[in-house]
Amino acid sequence: MLTQALVEPPVNLLVLVMLGLLLRGAGRRLGARRPGLLRRFGNWLAGIAFLGLVVLSLPASAQLLLRALEHDLKLAPTEGVAPGAIVILSAEELRAVPGGIFTEPDIGPMTLQRLRAGAALHRRTGLPILVTGGVLRRGSPPIAAAMARVLAEEFGIRARWVEDRSATTWENAAFSAPLLQADGIAAAYLVTHGWHMRRSLLAFRATLYPVVAAPAHLTGPERPDLASFVPNAHAWANNQLALHEWIGLAWYELKAWH
């Protein structure tokens, strides 16, 4: 988690701002030993990083990055592919303390959205469901077990398969495909968020198991207005989410290529 935070914005940009300010201060203390060059470099580094923080706080940039992830997704089965199951990918788990109506272990909001979409698709098609997701935090049970429980108790649908070993989207695909193939399921619908779909499809493509994109929902489209260029914390979170996906997509492309 610490490595991820340092690689992805906005934490890495904050680090660069602080580094730039430190270099600027060091330039002053070095006296005649090229202080001007060091100060200028520090100013440029801090300034560019701060500009990046501002850009990533804008709703307009979040919309642009998220919609680009969802562009040109194939949402219909291709000829010759007949999905025989529904695969629902996990997202996050609930972080809570006793006292509320919902307590741990349970699923988080994004996982719930995916379950709702999978349940709706199940009612529309009648196809069986596979839920996938392993242990996300030491001491916690696999999130797939919580997904199966919520699906049964709150939606009245029993998951036929529970894949509970995977820790990443790549492993979701690698461990789910054999379960479906063992039961003679030649293809499946894949349920996740639209912004997560491109990376998920790539992971399944690496297993050579055909899936059909069934996103829970897609982002926008929204026409930019004045509010789109007013910084807010929600946009910062969405930009971080989008950049996480773009970095992950690049990494998965590299893995698939090898």
Residue pairs with C-beta under 8 A, 6 or more apart in sequence:
4 244
5 11
5 12
6 12
6 15
7 247
8 240
8 243
8 244
8 247
9 52
9 53
9 56
9 239
9 240
9 243
10 53
10 56
10 236
10 239
10 240
13 49
13 50
13 52
13 53
13 56
14 49
14 53
16 45
16 46
16 48
16 49
17 45
17 46
17 49
17 50
17 53
19 42
19 45
19 46
20 41
20 42
20 43
20 44
20 45
20 46
20 47
20 49
21 42
21 46
22 42
23 38
23 39
23 41
23 42
23 45
24 38
24 39
24 42
24 43
24 46
25 42
26 38
26 42
27 34
27 35
27 36
27 37
27 38
27 39
27 40
27 41
27 42
28 35
28 39
29 35
30 38
54 231
55 61
56 62
56 235
56 236
56 239
56 240
56 243
57 231
57 232
57 233
57 235
57 236
57 239
58 228
58 229
58 230
58 231
58 235
58 239
59 227
59 228
59 229
59 230
59 232
59 234
59 235
59 238
60 224
60 228
60 229
61 235
61 239
62 235
62 238
62 239
62 242
63 219
63 220
63 222
63 224
63 228
65 238
65 239
65 242
65 243
65 246
66 194
66 195
66 219
66 220
66 238
66 241
66 242
67 219
67 220
67 221
69 194
69 195
69 197
69 198
69 242
69 245
69 246
69 249
70 194
70 195
70 197
70 198
70 215
70 218
70 219
73 194
73 197
73 198
73 201
73 213
73 215
74 212
74 213
75 212
75 213
75 214
75 215
76 212
77 83
77 187
77 212
78 210
78 212
81 186
81 187
81 210
81 212
82 186
82 187
83 125
83 127
83 187
83 188
83 189
83 211
83 212
84 127
84 128
84 180
84 184
84 185
84 186
84 187
84 188
85 127
85 128
85 129
85 130
85 160
85 161
85 180
85 185
85 188
85 189
86 118
86 121
86 122
86 125
86 127
86 128
86 129
86 130
86 188
86 189
86 191
86 214
87 129
87 130
87 132
87 172
87 176
87 180
87 188
87 189
87 190
87 191
87 211
88 114
88 115
88 117
88 118
88 129
88 130
88 131
88 132
88 147
88 191
88 192
89 114
89 132
89 133
89 169
89 172
89 190
89 191
89 192
89 196
89 200
90 107
90 111
90 114
90 131
90 132
90 133
90 136
90 143
90 144
90 147
90 172
91 108
91 110
91 111
91 113
91 114
91 192
91 193
91 196
92 107
92 108
92 109
92 110
92 111
92 136
93 104
93 105
93 106
93 107
93 108
93 111
93 136
93 137
93 140
93 143
93 146
94 102
94 103
94 104
94 105
94 106
94 107
94 108
95 104
95 108
96 102
96 103
96 104
96 106
97 103
104 140
105 140
105 141
105 143
105 145
105 146
106 146
106 150
107 115
107 143
107 146
107 147
107 150
110 193
111 133
111 143
111 147
112 150
113 193
113 216
113 217
114 191
114 192
114 193
114 216
115 131
115 147
115 150
115 151
115 155
116 155
116 216
117 191
117 214
117 215
117 216
117 217
118 129
118 131
118 151
118 191
119 129
119 151
119 155
119 157
121 127
121 189
121 191
121 214
122 128
122 129
122 157
125 189
127 189
128 159
128 160
128 161
129 151
129 157
129 159
129 160
129 161
130 159
130 160
130 161
130 162
130 163
130 176
130 179
130 180
130 188
131 144
131 147
131 148
131 151
131 159
131 161
131 162
131 163
132 144
132 163
132 164
132 166
132 172
132 175
132 176
133 142
133 143
133 144
133 147
133 163
133 164
133 166
133 172
134 142
134 143
134 144
134 164
134 165
134 166
134 167
134 171
135 141
135 142
135 143
135 167
136 143
136 167
142 162
142 164
142 165
144 162
144 163
144 164
145 162
145 164
147 159
147 162
148 158
148 159
148 162
151 157
151 158
151 159
152 158
152 159
160 183
161 176
161 179
161 180
161 183
163 172
163 175
163 176
163 179
165 171
165 175
166 172
166 174
166 175
166 176
169 196
169 199
169 200
169 203
169 248
169 252
170 203
170 206
170 252
170 255
172 200
172 203
173 200
173 203
173 204
173 206
173 207
173 209
174 203
174 206
174 207
176 209
177 204
177 207
177 208
177 209
180 188
180 209
181 209
186 210
187 209
187 210
187 211
187 212
188 209
188 210
188 211
188 212
189 211
189 212
189 214
190 197
190 200
190 201
190 204
190 211
190 212
190 213
190 214
191 214
191 215
191 216
192 200
192 215
192 216
193 215
193 216
193 217
194 215
194 216
194 217
194 218
194 219
195 219
195 241
195 242
195 245
196 245
197 213
197 215
198 245
198 249
199 245
199 248
199 249
199 252
201 211
201 213
202 249
202 252
202 253
202 256
203 252
204 210
204 211
205 256
206 252
206 255
206 256
222 228
